[in-house]
């Protein structure tokens, strides 16, 4: 009898622990469940690399808080994901202080250099220009080469957030990154693929080639990537704080590099770099509070705007990825992205109608334009021009500490390996964030996003972003979810769908993160869906309604934490790498 009960309990446990896996898309199916989902009662960290999660967890175990862990993760992830992010880039961070119940917002996005100007990437015929370097023509000057680089903000931002909220010294939180840069780490599949994909550009710049293509060939899986120059740069930062990067020897080398490629960033750009703080975007969805990133990101506004529209529908009743729900969610996304193209830009330069975009009344108005049976064409919703999209770069991490403080941060150098330029002697991969500006109204960027005058280029202006570090609080105002994603415009829709899956479909976190996604960004006029993510009949029904469907391999890669009772559950999306660690 005892044995039978035991046996049944074991069988039960087996099914409970396996059920959600069966609904997962087959990304990295070979990975053990414990490698992408974990629980902890004190602290939790979900990042896109095991070494970054470990660096953060070590800080928590040393008595540090979420801000200490965030600084350690930021520096470490810069070392181990040079294709996605780094100290040559920028990002956004939300810091939730449990004691004061307030959320601080840090904007350390790149800024357009003083020498930047409105039409700098357009020739006399109005066509996008290439970058000419040492006689080589490198395609697309806003994406590849020195002209694509915005003034980096990551070091300033991470140090500022850490000095305001952290408990440990800068020396402590930066050391793991210095050690890993100096001693090296094993190249993993995505990194090897990224080097291979970008090799034509990396090859043109000696310092980039030396690090990522030593002996003239791209590093392969299992090779060790050593970044001694980057270790030196991080040492300078450890010794001199922010000045160690923006002034002195490192700054000199960055300026010398920029001089080799048309002198876009100069000494005064680095000295003048300023971190900005903003009030977060705050919205509500079915009694939950959603806190997210305000402009210069479009993420927070449009996540809340879409949620406001969807609040008027019974999304749970419609079911996940059914014809009805996919249609309604798509139509809501399309309207939000049309507004993005028209209204969003750096609030210091352009008046963003934030209050109006976030209002429930406006959402009611937009909802009333949605026909439940038929698609509105993107022309009816707005106007623009289509193009290519999706990037494997950018990274997000989520952290909670034992006091209940939390960090949600998305960081990037933009496209794969940013500009492809490493500032010689520093190991710093320089971003290509200038491409996130609207080069010319109606001309799409590398993500196919179009913009208007609101996001045009100007000296010292911040380029528009989709990065959406977010926090969700339950009906009792307790932190429920820390969430965000990389993936260009799919950042917004991947973060949104994780929230919908949690609140509407009541999925456990691993399912909420892994459930198949859809994406529509107004232009191109395509409803993207993850391969196998929609039933065949649903695809046919949506086509009949007028949707133009395109399958994609995977969209976004969420790193999330959820509170379940007194525990934290951490999940890393298996669409890409990631590893949650808790204790
Ligand atoms: N670089 C991608 C973004 O900020 O949206």
Boltz pocket constraint, residues with backbone or C-beta under 6 A from the ligand:
constraints:
  - pocket:
      binder: B
      contacts: [[A, 394], [A, 412], [A, 413], [A, 414], [A, 415], [A, 433], [A, 436], [A, 464], [A, 465], [A, 466], [A, 467], [A, 488], [A, 489]]
      max_distance: 6.0
